[in-house]
Amino acid sequence: MPASTITTPVALTTRALLLDMDGTIVNSDAVVERCWREWAVSHGLDPQEALKVVHGRQGYATMAVLLPERPMELNHAENKVMLARETADTDGVVPVGGAEEFMASIAGLPHALVTSADAALAAARMTAAALPMPRVRVTAESVGASKPDPEGFLKGAAELGMDPADCVVFEDSGAGIAAGLAAGMRVIGVGPRAAAYGPTAHVPDLTSVRVEADGDGTIRLVLNPAS
């Protein structure tokens, strides 16, 4: 069922948080659009149509959607080139609204980064956005399948020692939201892309999220109305 942006305060309780990176805590849209527009044009594709499927997936999986007849080994080879380019380009990479305060508020709580970026790209973007890197992280190298497969989120929960039902996912993309829901988790959609993909709840950015920790390990997430 599609989620609507919060209009009255809503509270969710959980025991662990699983965070996507791009579009959720880091705004890297400028880089993503620069790189993937050029890639699309070089392959005779409509850049606007390409950008509709880029977000949330690993690059090789995006290429497979856009060029379904092409051998997968070519997608993996081009993905390596794309990753190197995106890692070197941090111009315009900034934190999502409220991300600094949000990350500070969860510093002592069970949480993990679950991203379709590889370790090098994740490090480059978190550094460019001046955000702390979570101790537990699941990157592209850690999984055999890209979002919307739930593998990454299930692995993040396992590494935290948590049941999937005790985790809440923060995501912005259709692929990521589908992955979180398929993992049996509740999903808070963040940003303008998220509302259309049926997350459990939706907020415009992280300024609308307040984190409260109880002494028994319960984490209370208060989602406030958009201003």
N, C-alpha and C positions, 0 to 999 in steps of 0.2 A: 504494500500500500504506500503510495507516495507520501513523503513527509513534508510538512509545511514548516516554514520558519517559525521559531518560537515566538508566541505572542504573549504568553504568560509564563512565569517561572516554572521550570520542570526540574525535578531532581531524579537522578539515577544513582544507584549504589552498585559498587563493583569492588574487586580486589586487585585489579591490575589494568594497566592501560597499554594499548598497542598503537603506535603512532606511525602513520605514513609520513613521508618527508615532503616531497614536491607538491605544492598546492595546499598542504595541510599545516605545516609549520614553517616551511620555506617557500617563498614566492620566487620561482625560477621560470615563470612563464616567458619572460623576455628571451632567455637563452633557448628554451625549448622551441619557441616559435621560430627564432632565427635559424637554428640548425635544421629543424624538420621542414621548414618551408623550402630551404635550398635542396634538401634531399628529395622532396616531392617533385620539385620542378625538374631536377636532373633525371628523374625517372618518368617524366611526362605525366605526372599526376596533378590533380587539383590540390593546391596547398590547403585550402579551407576544408576540403573533405578529409585530407590526411590528418589535420589537427583534431578532427572529431574523435579519432581513435588512438591518438598518441598517449594521452594522459593515463597514467596508472600502470601501463604495461612496460615490460622490458622491450628494448628496441627491436630485437629479433622477432618478438611476437607481433609488434606493430607492423613490421615489414611483411610478415606472413599474412596478416589481414589485408594489407593494401596490395600485395603482389602474390596472390594465392597460388599461382602456377609456378613460382620460382623455387628452385631447390633450397631447402632450409640451410644448407651449408653456406650459401651465398649470404643469407640473412645474418648468420652468425659472424661471418667475416666482415660484413659492412657494419654490424653492430659494434664490433671492436673499434672501428674507425670513428663511429659516432660517439661512443663513450669517451674516447680520447679527446675529441673536439669539445664535447660538452664539459669535460673536466677542466679543460684549459680556459674556458670562457665563463667567467663569473660576473661579467658586466651586467648589472641590473638585478643580481641575486640579493634579495632582502628578506627579512623575517615577515611572515604573515602577521597581520595586526593582532597584538596581544600575545605573540609567541614567546617573547622574552619573559614576561610575567608568568605565563602558563608553565614554561619549562622550569622556572625557579620554584613554582609551587609544587611540582611533582618530583623534585630532585631526590627526596628521601623515600619515595614511594615506588612500588614495583612497576616498572614500565620498560618498554623496549621499542626500538625503531624497527619498523618492517617496511623496507623500501625496495622498489624495483631497480634502483641505482646500484652499481657495484660499490665496493668499499671505497675506492679512490674518489669516485664522483660524490658519494655521500659525504666524505670528509671535506672535499672542496666546497660543497654547498653549505654545509653546516658551519664551516669556518667563515665563509664569505658572509653569512647571515649573522655571525657572532652568536651562535646558539651552542649550548653544551651538547656534546655527543653522548647519548645514553650508553651505559656500560654494556647492556645487552642489545645487540642489533642483528637483524636478519637482512642481509643484502643479497644481490643477485647471485653471488657465488654460493650462497647457502642453500639454494633451492633448485629443484629440477624442473619446476614449472612456474611460469609467470602468472601474476594476477590476470584474470579473475579466479584462477585456481586458489583454493584456500591454504595451500601448503605453507606459505610464508607466515600467515597468522597462527596456524596451528603450531608451527615450529617456535614462534615467539612465545606462545603460551607455555609450551613444554619447557623452554629454557628458563622461564620464570617460575616453573613448578606450579602452574595454575591450570585449572580446568578451563576449557574454552568458554563455558557459561559464566565464568567468573571474570571475564575480560570484556572491556569496552574498547572498540576500535575507533580511531579518529581518521577519517578519510575524506578525500575531495572528489575522486574520480568514479566513473561508473564501474570500471574494472575492479577498483579497490573495494568499493562498497559491496559489490557482488561477492568478492572473496571473503570479506568479513562476515557477511550474512551466511555464506556457505559453510564457514567454519563454526557456525552456531553461536556467534557473538552478536551483541548489540553494536550498532554503528552510529556514531555521531558524524553526520555529514558537515563538512566545513567549506564555506565559500560558495560562490555563485554556481559552480558546476554541479554541486552535490545534490541539491534538492530534487532534481528530476529522477534520481536513481533509487528512490525508496529507502533511504536510511531510516533508522529508528527515530532519530530527531535530526534537526538541521539548525545550524547557527551560521551567521554571516562571516564571522571570524572568531578568533580565540578570546577577544575581549568579552564575549558573551558567556564565557565558561569560568565558573569559580570552583576551585578544588578544596574540599574539606576532608581531613583525615581523622578517623576515629581511632581510639586506642586499641581496638580489637582487630585492626587490619582492614576495616571497611573504608572504602573511599567513596565519598559523596560528591557527585558532580552536579552543580546547580547551573542550569542553563537559563540565562536571563533573556528577556525580550530584547529584540534588536532596537537600537536607539533611533 
